[in-house]
Amino acid sequence: MEQYYCKIKTEKMMLKQNTCSNWSYAKKILIEDADKYNLCINKPVHLKAIKDIFTSTKKVNNGFMRELWLATNKQSSILWKAINQKIQLQSNYVGIEHKFGYWESEEDAAIKSLNENGMYIFKKKIDIQIVKKLLEDISQETVRPSNSMQQIIDVNEKAGSIINTQQSEYIRWHFDNHIFDRIKNLSNLAKEPSLVKIAKNYLGTDPICTNKQAWISKGKRINDINECSSAAQMYHFDYDSFNFLKVMIYFSDVCLESGPHTYMSTTHKPFTTDKIRARIAPYGRYNDYVIYELFDKSNEVQICGKAGTVILVDTSGFHKGQILREGRTRIMAQIEFVDCGLHFGHKEDVTKQKRE
Ligand SMILES: O=C(O)CCC(=O)C(=O)O
């Protein structure tokens, strides 16, 4: 197949302000000045698209970014990270003065493991008293289920009663995302200096926190494949920005039966064979056997841990929530950091969407 090469070189420049005109300037330089990066692109439409992306300030189409990312075997994201490291775009998202202070000594290990494996499990857990108080607080909140079409159903239940029930009609119950504003320790977690620092280092730019969610997963006796798929209980990858990082926090003890978050370690890296590239589509869910055929099963990590366990995951790698055993419950929150700059396709607040 004919190959097109889009060569883009970065120039040593520092932008002090992250303004629109700076953006245009940065992108103009990147597209004009070419010799450092080679993006091997199969289709002329991709070549045109990457030029358009670097020369426009418009919101970027997520579907297309996914295609481009696969077509370039992830070079589009690697390039963007390198660019960001050079131009040092700044966001005003910073950590707060109050800090839990748990993870300072693990920052280097976390960054190393993220780069190598795509994930890191903090050794230090959130203090159990804080977790208990958080659980008490979120139990008073309302949750709503999502169905097999990823739509929120207009059924309001008290979180406490869903947590305690053995028989749940739905497998995923969403908290209103504003609990992060109402519950101080949750909003503090999203501004924890260590987490912001790790995100900054990993993403190569000031991070922005775009997406905060919390949900309850439940185990049912009979599992509907569509509902499991929609609840992210089948392998998939996310692509919420060129580079992004998720922080996952367990509020309940998670064992193999209660739906451990499951990650295929190292799959955040470019794919190593054409066979893998041929099988992976921009969107979709994958059966386990497909993933095991493409990647080494011994790299699969089922992340179990006590309540208070905090995990960092680059979910551009393959991951899923494990299906829970009947009657089991998992409660977790997720905070997402994306790289500074272009915005595209992070998950919307699904609970809010329905209400509007
Ligand atoms: O529930 C989990 O552990 C996975 C969640 C997930 O992958 C998602 O929401 O996209």
The ligand as an ORCA input file, in Angstrom:
! r2SCAN-3c Opt
* xyz 0 1
  O     -15.484     -0.953     35.876
  C     -14.304     -1.062     35.504
  O     -13.418     -1.561     36.178
  C     -13.966     -0.585     34.120
  C     -14.619      0.683     33.782
  C     -14.335      1.121     32.388
  O     -13.513      0.583     31.714
  C     -15.083      2.212     31.791
  O     -15.986      2.757     32.438
  O     -14.777      2.549     30.617
*
